[in-house]
Amino acid sequence: MAAEVFGDALPAAQQFVAKLASAGVTRGLIGPREVPRLWERHVLNSAAVAEAVPDGAHVVDVGSGAGLPGIPLGLARPDLALTLVEPMARRVEFLQEAVAELAGVQRTPWRVIRGRAEERSVAGAVGPVDVVTARAVAPLPRLVGWCRGLLRPGTQLVALVGSRALEELPGLVPELEAAGMRDIHPRAVGASLGSAATTVVVMTRAGH
């Protein structure tokens, strides 16, 4: 399954998983109990987001943490330009190491920016964005508020969500629309891989 997702980048994905299972655990980014299910629950789950991202997009992964979903997404889709945004120093250090170690598979160099999505300095450093991704960062209305500076008209927000957030989505649509988002809908991705589908919520910043 991983070979189908990552193709020529499979060795790089294996290298990243090994880093998650070692340094990711010792530095507190990944819980020890997650190690046996890193591939299915974290890495393939993150790579499945690729189905919702257009070709050649500049993707910004906010609250990137251990690089999820950003790094698996970048490995699965070498056509993407990838920026990882993370406020915590120890996580930024991990991300910088991972990006440096995976430099051979990047068509466009990946960037790591320390800061919060809502900071003007971060938006200025990131530049124009096509897609913002997030995984378990915050409830959707709060996430949209945090990412407002990154979301120019036409920018997509693709958020990996759990079952509870999915259940709450219909009631949140008016609030999300009032915040300037449109075309708000859930989407199952990754089902073609033969595993349980990953659910993302996709929305687009309104405007011209």
ABEGO torsion letter per residue (X at the ends): XAAAAAEAAAAAAAAAAAAAABAAAAAGABBAAAAAAAAAAAAAAAAAAAAABBBGBBBBBBGAEAGOAAAAAAAABAABBBBBBBABAAAAAAAAAAAAAAAAABABBBBBBBEBAABAAAAAAAEBBABBBBBGABBAAAAAAAAAAABBBGBBBBBBBBAAAAAAAAAAAAAAAAAGBBGBBBBBBGAAAGBBBBBBBBBBBBEX
